[in-house]
Amino acid sequence: MHAILIEKKPAFESSLEHLQKELGQLRTGRATPALVENIPVSAYDSMMEIKGLASISTPDAKTIVIDPWDKSLMKNIEKGIRDAGVGLSPVVDSDVIRIMMPQMTEENRKTMVKKMREYLEDTRVSLRQVREETRGEVVQMEKEKAVSEDEKFKLFDEIDKMTKEYTDRVQDVGDKKENEIMTV
């Protein structure tokens, strides 16, 4: 593998990691800490994510329990979840916040799949941008006589193969998530 491909591989990987983080926040009807952990909350005169303020657990498939380390932040966390627009209703229960996952309707599932497909397309665009940037660098290397014309076309093929490999991985991740969302 050419040095330029090795250099660009982390950019491809980071696009895929970002997609998986985004998809983790989509509701599938199952309770998961990823649904709330990145919600911003006003705490200590700044905005912080819930995962930095509390422990988040899922005692069963339909419940998320948030246990703030500083109990004075209960109202702020509750308000942050309500204002986040994720369709969850937190309930303060003595010293923890409970969120019961509402039953997903067919319409909700279709909306989630639509949103998921937008994330997939954004990731594909990101992968294509990395590909084009890499191709531009190869063209520049040819102008500087660092690679021959034959090597340039060989590198273009390798770049296209790498892009296709990551695009296929994006599709696989999307197919799995769609099955997860649509399963009742």
Secondary structure, 3 states (H helix, E strand, C coil): CCHHHHHHHHHHHHHHHHHHHHHHCCCCCCCCHHHCCCCEEEECCEEEEHHHCEEEEEEECCEEEEEECCHHHHHHHHHHHHHCCCCCCEEEECCEEEEECCCCCHHHHHHHHHHHHHHHHHHHHHHHHHHHHHHHHHHHHHHCCCCCHHHHHHHHHHHHHHHHHHHHHHHHHHHHHHHHHHCC
